[in-house]
Amino acid sequence: MIRIGDKLPAHTFSFVTDAGKTSADSATLFGNNKVVIFAVPGAFTPTCSNAHLPGFVALADQFRAKGVHLYCLSVNDAFVMRAWQQAQNAEAITMLADGNGAFTQALGLAKDTGDFGGLRAQRFALVAENGVVTALQVEAPGKFEVSSAEAMLALV
């Protein structure tokens, strides 16, 4: 599993925007920035849609005031992530589609949910500065406590 002091893995993410489909690599997204990446097991799922993402939407201005860029990661495709972003009014947050779970696996934070959804991300959040992890909060199975927007705001 990735640890504090480790560099984020190289990866290219796909995005769907109003202008169409595009991509960006992790060095461009995270390299010269202070970021919070929070991961959810799935877009449109109950805790993810009712608490995790909405918390970051509500506090986005406070993160931005501290110079922090927000990224929401899920093992979903870019079209699902864009639809979820629009449904949640989450335009202030960049949605990271990890379609095949390669980035999540490189972090060592994947889990297999079997028939429920297959490979997914564990619920977690991290802070990285210039591509290096400075804080990591991984939730215990079935919990939502240490990776909330409020918890992460206190760490940046």
Stockholm file with secondary structure:
# STOCKHOLM 1.0

chainA/1-156         MIRIGDKLPAHTFSFVTDAGKTSADSATLFGNNKVVIFAVPGAFTPTCSNAHLPGFVALADQFRAKGVHLYCLSVNDAFVMRAWQQAQNAEAITMLADGNGAFTQALGLAKDTGDFGGLRAQRFALVAENGVVTALQVEAPGKFEVSSAEAMLALV
#=GR chainA/1-156 SS CCCTTCBCCCCEEEEEETTEEEEEEHHHHHTTSEEEEEECSCTTCHHIIIIIHHHHHHHHHHHHHTTEEEEEEESSCHHHHHHHHHHTTCTTSEEEECTTSHHHHHHTCEEECGGGTSEEECSEEEEEETTEEEEEEECCTTCCSTTSHHHHHTTC
#=GC SS_cons         CCCTTCBCCCCEEEEEETTEEEEEEHHHHHTTSEEEEEECSCTTCHHIIIIIHHHHHHHHHHHHHTTEEEEEEESSCHHHHHHHHHHTTCTTSEEEECTTSHHHHHHTCEEECGGGTSEEECSEEEEEETTEEEEEEECCTTCCSTTSHHHHHTTC
//
